Amino acid sequence: MSDNPILERNFLALAANNSELSARIGSTSPLKELTFIKARTGVLVPALKVNSRLTPLHSTFDPLKEGERLPGLYSNTGYLVIFGIGAGYHINPFLKNKRIANILIIEKNPYLLRRVMENIDLRRLFMDTRVQLLVDEEPITIKENILTNYFPAIAGDLKTLTLRPLFDL
């Protein structure tokens, strides 16, 4: 398959729940404008180069700790819609809460996802059965997915979270 063990493990984990998406991302080239920098804690942080300026997608101080703060801003239950996967540091803390019914991750850039998968272990996200990942989908597909899978009486509130640097560009 690949001589990159991180990428290979990510593809296997993604294929376990979504073989079609795994194949589609597998045939995608990685985004060359995405590089990785080390946070002060040593954790890799994806950073997007736009107009010769580097924009980190997560904190460059302690992205893991800052990600851990996010669940405190939301109620303990519900259906989360998260815009932008980044390295998953903002998503992983929600996986610890078994009262979160579903997490829908919407990533608009398959090339970015491919590049991240080469460098960051996303298996925990890909293997959690509550997580759905939609990549480069039309708004109508996203709408239909939410209408099909979100049941307020069961899941509770619907909340959104945005990986800000991706949408502030």
C-alpha positions in Angstrom: 0.0 0.0 0.0 2.2 2.8 1.3 5.6 3.3 2.9 4.0 5.8 5.2 2.7 3.9 8.2 0.6 6.8 9.5 -1.1 7.2 6.1 -1.7 3.5 5.8 -3.2 3.2 9.3 -5.5 6.2 8.6 -6.7 4.7 5.3 -7.4 1.4 7.0 -9.4 3.1 9.8 -11.3 5.3 7.3 -12.1 2.3 5.1 -13.5 0.4 8.1 -16.5 2.8 8.2 -16.4 4.4 4.8 -14.6 2.5 2.1 -15.9 4.8 -0.7 -14.4 7.9 1.0 -11.2 6.1 1.7 -10.8 5.1 -1.9 -11.7 8.7 -3.1 -9.1 10.3 -0.7 -6.6 7.6 -1.7 -6.8 8.8 -5.3 -6.4 12.4 -4.3 -3.1 14.3 -4.3 -2.0 15.9 -1.1 -2.4 19.7 -0.8 1.1 21.2 -1.4 0.2 24.4 0.3 -0.3 22.6 3.6 2.8 22.2 5.7 3.3 21.2 9.3 4.9 23.2 12.1 5.6 22.1 15.6 3.7 23.7 18.5 5.7 24.6 21.6 4.6 21.3 23.1 6.1 19.5 20.1 2.7 18.5 18.5 2.5 18.8 14.8 0.1 21.6 13.6 -1.1 21.8 10.0 -0.5 25.3 8.5 -1.8 26.6 5.2 0.3 28.8 3.1 -1.8 31.5 1.4 -0.1 34.4 -0.4 3.3 33.4 1.1 1.7 33.7 4.6 1.5 30.7 6.9 -1.8 30.2 8.8 -1.8 27.5 11.4 -5.1 25.6 11.7 -4.7 25.1 15.4 -2.9 26.7 18.3 0.9 26.8 18.0 1.2 26.9 21.8 -0.7 23.8 23.1 -3.3 22.6 20.6 -4.2 19.5 22.6 -4.9 21.5 25.8 -6.8 24.2 23.9 -8.9 21.5 22.2 -9.7 20.0 25.7 -11.4 23.3 26.6 -14.0 23.2 23.8 -16.4 20.6 25.3 -16.8 22.9 28.3 -18.4 25.5 26.0 -21.1 23.1 24.9 -23.7 21.1 26.7 -22.9 17.5 27.5 -25.3 16.0 24.9 -26.3 16.5 21.4 -25.4 16.3 17.7 -22.3 18.2 16.7 -21.7 19.5 13.2 -18.0 20.5 12.8 -16.8 22.4 9.9 -13.1 21.6 9.1 -11.2 18.6 10.3 -7.7 20.1 10.6 -5.6 17.7 12.8 -8.7 16.8 14.8 -7.4 18.5 18.0 -10.7 20.4 18.3 -12.7 17.2 17.7 -11.0 14.5 19.8 -12.1 15.8 23.2 -15.7 15.4 22.2 -15.1 11.7 21.6 -14.6 11.1 25.3 -18.2 12.1 26.0 -20.4 9.1 25.3 -23.5 11.4 25.7 -22.6 13.1 22.4 -25.0 11.3 20.0 -23.3 12.0 16.6 -20.5 14.1 15.2 -20.7 15.2 11.6 -17.5 16.6 10.2 -17.7 18.6 7.1 -14.4 19.0 5.3 -14.5 20.9 2.0 -11.0 20.2 0.9 -10.1 16.5 0.1 -6.5 17.5 -0.7 -6.1 19.0 2.7 -7.5 15.9 4.3 -5.1 13.7 2.3 -2.1 15.8 3.4 -3.2 15.7 7.1 -3.7 11.9 6.9 -0.1 11.6 5.8 1.1 13.3 9.0 -1.4 13.0 11.8 -3.0 9.9 13.3 -6.7 10.3 12.8 -7.7 6.7 13.6 -9.6 7.6 16.7 -11.9 9.9 14.7 -12.3 7.5 11.8 -13.0 4.5 14.1 -15.6 6.2 16.3 -19.0 5.0 15.0 -20.6 8.3 16.1 -18.5 10.2 13.6 -19.5 10.8 10.0 -17.1 12.5 7.6 -18.4 14.3 4.6 -15.7 15.6 2.2 -16.3 18.0 -0.7 -20.0 17.5 -0.6 -22.7 19.7 -2.1 -24.9 21.7 0.4 -27.9 19.6 -0.5 -26.1 16.4 0.4 -25.1 17.9 3.8 -28.6 19.0 4.4 -30.0 15.6 3.6 -27.5 13.9 5.8 -28.5 16.0 8.8 -32.2 15.6 8.1 -31.7 11.8 7.9 -29.5 11.4 10.9 -30.4 14.1 13.4 -33.3 13.2 15.7 -33.8 16.0 18.3 -35.7 13.8 20.7 -32.9 11.3 20.8 -29.8 13.3 20.2 -30.7 16.6 22.0 -29.4 19.9 20.7 -27.7 20.4 17.4 -24.5 22.5 17.8 -21.9 23.7 15.3 -18.2 24.2 15.7 -16.0 25.8 13.1 -12.2 25.4 12.6 -11.9 29.1 12.3 -8.6 29.5 10.5 -9.9 27.6 7.5 -13.0 29.8 7.2 -11.2 33.1 8.0 -8.9 32.8 5.0 
